[in-house]
Amino acid sequence: MHEILTIAIGHRPNHLATQFFNCQEELLSNLSEKVNDPSIFLQPTIDRISKTVSYAPRGLLWDAKAGFGALATYQYHGSGDYYYADNASQELQSEMIMTQPRIAKAEYQSALDSGVDELPKLSPETTKYWSDYAKLIYPATSFNSLADWYHDVSNPNLPHFQKFDSRRFDNFEIGYQEFDDNYANDFLDGNLHAQLEQCDTLQGFNIITDMDSSWGGFASSMLLELRNELPKASFITWGYYQADPLTAQDPASARLTKRNIETLQNKIRSTVGLSEESDLVIPLYADEQLSNWEQAGLSCKIFDTVNALASQSNPQQRRSLEDIISCLTLSDVSRKFVSSILGAEPVDSSFFSRVALARSQPVHQHVFNSCRISRCSQPLAATPNSEDKTMKTYAYYPSDTIPEQYSQERSFTIEFSSTEIARNVFMQYEDVVSKYFRHDSDREELKDKLASMKSCYEYGWYDDEFSDDDM
């Protein structure tokens, strides 16, 4: 076996991980077709007495306190996430002290537990938490919680500090130091080690994170430690990018204000930090008009397609993470960003494709490399053209938790491309750093790194670019 671990860092990434593992559970119910090897992404436990096998996700989920919803750390065993006993009075009478309100179990989860035939239909209102519709039981070692930051239902992707609205988990440096100072050693020696012990031959990681908040800094610090700990593993980073002034189509929305400059600072630092240690970066557009459940259902179509290559049962068609990365980058380690994702939806799903072109950029962007992944009912069909870079895998098996509008197609092709548009993105980031990071200690370092990243996507000659005037 060549296992792959998925680490989801933040509430929105946990929704995507949940949808993906639900799709893996859907495949378990279709074992008669044997299209995949479930042990790549799921940990099997064999009961030799009853001669049955149970599966748990090979996943590590990070969230703020109360972000797990009704789910306790030890699922279906106790509720210690919500209260504790006062040991001083334990001999006389245990006093239960509530630390936060108990969250009621979702109707969908209650229906799963009761084993009813017809499950209730999901909606944005019934899927506030990813645990509201998780179909597999996670091991206790999957759960990792921030100690001082609490989940906010009204703003689920930005935890607040000790329940104070005035301080949010919205700064790259806060997230970076939070992991480095408080969690690095315990996480590596604890839950990560426990997950690694369940792997025979680990091939790599999926890292899913938000890029516009402290979660990006948290992920950057974690990835640096993971790379030092497991230098031979492959790392694919899936980053959620929200809209910003650089993606705006109208002048009013494109104005840079103090608030959106701070958001851009997080995005830029996360992009640079995560790219240094990742083998491949896939920037996903996070539509703020969608709920986390809907966004995860949309993104799962892409996430599941890439990972299906690594788990399909036929050894002739199966690809390792290293093979997938090599195909998507054309073995050029300096070009690790996927700047176009076509075929999953009518519009390009890559965030980079939404960044407005700089004035010096040509309308038609040069394509350095493209690779297609085809999902079909007969993935063994021969490829007549030897130059056709199409990797084939089994059809899509969406879980019933995927929103209906994203689960209709089972056979489709998604094209991933590395294009000149990445240069445009890094050039605009470099301009923002030059103009608005005036007093930041890492200003010059960021400019140098972005200039280097930009140069990897240059093609031909260019007219005048942004001014580097710091006046």
Salt bridges, closest charged atoms under 4 A:
GLU25 OE1 - LYS135 NZ 3.79
ASP37 OD2 - ARG318 NH2 3.93
ASP63 OD2 - HIS11 ND1 2.87
ASP113 OD2 - LYS105 NZ 2.68
ASP152 OD2 - ARG168 NH2 2.73
ASP165 OD1 - ARG168 NH2 3.15
ASP170 OD2 - ARG259 NH2 3.60
GLU197 OE2 - HIS193 NE2 3.13
ASP210 OD1 - ARG12 NE 2.97
ASP212 OD2 - LYS267 NZ 3.03
ASP244 OD2 - LYS267 NZ 2.54
GLU262 OE1 - ARG259 NH1 3.10
GLU276 OE2 - LYS449 NZ 2.87
GLU277 OE1 - ARG227 NE 3.98
ASP279 OD2 - ARG227 NH2 3.08
ASP304 OD1 - ARG375 NH1 2.60
ASP332 OD2 - ARG335 NH1 3.28
ASP388 OD1 - ARG372 NH2 2.43
ASP400 OD1 - LYS135 NZ 2.97
GLU409 OE1 - LYS301 NZ 3.05
GLU415 OE2 - ARG372 NH1 3.87
GLU430 OE1 - LYS454 NZ 3.11
ASP431 OD2 - LYS435 NZ 3.49
ASP440 OD2 - ARG269 NH2 2.85
ASP442 OD2 - ARG269 NE 2.79
GLU444 OE2 - ARG443 NH1 2.74
GLU445 OE2 - LYS449 NZ 2.91
GLU458 OE2 - ARG423 NE 3.78
GLU465 OE2 - ARG423 NH2 2.17
GLU465 OE1 - LYS454 NZ 3.68
ASP470 OD2 - ARG443 NH2 2.92
ASP470 OD2 - LYS447 NZ 3.90
